[in-house]
Amino acid sequence: MPISPMISDGYDCQLALVEELSGVLGGEYDIWERPSPLLACPLRVQTFGPQGARLIDAFESELESLLRDASDDDAACFALEDQEHSALIAAVDRDRSAVWVIDREVAPMVEAYVQAVLARQRLEDQSMGLREENTALVEQVTNDFEEISFLGRLAKLLRLTETSHQLPEFIGEALTSLRPIIAARTLVYLDLEGDEPRVTARADMGDELRWDNETLELLAARHAERASAGAFVSNDKALHVSPDGETITCYVQVAVANESDSYGYLMAINRADDAASRACGPLLRLSENEYGTWETSLLETVGSVVAAHRSNLDLVSEKEDLLVGVVRSLVSAIEAKDSYTRGHSDRVARYAQRIAQQMGYDQPALDKIYLTGLLHDVGKIGVGDAVLSKPSKLTDEEYDEIKLHPDFGWNILHGLEQLRHVLPGVLHHHERHDGAGYPDGLREDETPLDARILAVADAYDAMTSSRSYRAGMTDERAVDILKEGRGTQWDPEVVNAMLEAHDDILAIKQGYCPAERITRTAPALAPTCQTS
């Protein structure tokens, strides 16, 4: 008997074909179960009607093998003919087939129809496959764009983070931007304080903090060893249950470390409920409720960036500490020439820093103005000892020599690139608001703000410090003079800021204790410049 196979591309197509043929052929068909290849059992009929009875009589010997072929192969359907009837067989799934008994004379038309249906179904399947691929591609491109945009924002944040004081803000903003991209309910940065991780920044979905910091710290400590060896990912086990009953079942922990130092960990906890917030496509995630390779890799990238940035900030901090040490040595050289001004530069630096804080300076700027205050009188190195230490009133010629110290200071420092920010304050801290100061006679806003702040701090310390030829004024008298000089000698806004911060400035003055000079007790034999 001739057999005509009609090929299909899958069982979704088979089901559609069965439904359509049942409508065309009147819906009368039997479902036949495939015999088990391991058991010698006869063909089993799930629905037995008159068509099935005729079919068994006509095709008993061939039907079992045809059903097996319809289920095993890519053949969607077979037409089997005898003298009067044809059997149309379409696989429903891997174990069952639908069987129609039709008149032989209409079998060619039915077969042609089936072929047309299958051809159309293949095109629809291909079209659907292309749409799914296109959707996946769009989602992947969107995901890649989100990742690139995030890394761009991260790079911008890196440029803006100049000191370690800004590191917590940098990490916090990075977590806030990253959380929706990897669709995390909670994203946490834990810093290693000693050997224990401590939460220092976090980003949560919504306002509710489902996981307290102590819980997250314990969880991070539990998996620290595994995370330090490589990203630790858990998608299939409950790690912790919150007081309100929510379980941590989806969890990633990566180390923030470089080759020599470990700084902490990044943790992503549970997937966000809002599926629309997930940026990653189906090709890049295990499922909507799991973390996959893409999310883990992005977290590792962020961890590496944070570690590298923190290492760089540590190097910058070491360099700044070295710079401050050199500056203090210069200040000590100045004060060695005039014992009566010992501590003056340090106090001026502290007063100026507090006034600048009152005027809205951020931390990096406060650090810079403190350094400027330390160096504001460095030019006095160029003033003769006799003039600098004269116990009586200076002559006009001697005062003119004293007035050269801002220029001397500028000349000493202007070649040092890392100290260029101190030059305006060093050069112009003796300018007056009315333009009667030196060295350039600048007035009002022409004088840099750093210099105007230093002018008030310098005057206050000069008035309240004792000299060999006079005792220092009281705080009340010095404050009265500053008030009287607002708008003429000093910038009114700076004086007002000083008065607003007066209690702190007075506390600095009263609590100030200069560092004791160290007396050498042994030769300096190590370390040496020569390395072994």
Secondary structure, 3 states (H helix, E strand, C coil): CCEEEEECCCHHHHHHHHHHHHHHCCCCCEEEECCCCCCCCCCEECCCCHHHHHHHHHHHHHHHHHHHHHHHCCEEEEEEECCCEEEEEEECCCCEEEEEEEEHHHHHHHHHHHHHHHHHHHHHHHHHHHHHHHHHHHHHHHHHHHHHHHHHHHHHHHHHCCCHHHHHHHHHHHHHHHHHHCCEEEEEEEEEECCEEEEEEEEECCCCCCCCHHHHHHHHHHCHHHHHHCCEEECCCCCEECCCCCEECCEEEEEEECCCCEEEEEEEEEECCCHHHCCCCCCCCCCCCCCCHHHHHHHHHHHHHHHHHHHHHHHHHHHHHHHHHHHHHHHHHHHHHCHHHCCHHHHHHHHHHHHHHHCCCCHHHHHHHHHHHHHCCHHHHHCCHHHHCCCCCCCHHHHHHHCCHHHHHHHHHCCCHHHHHHHHHHHHCCCCCCCCCCCCCCCHHHCCHHHHHHHHHHHHHHHHCCECCECCCCHHHHHHHHHHCECCCECHHHHHHHHHCHHHHHHHHHHCCCCCCCCCCCCCCCCCCCCC
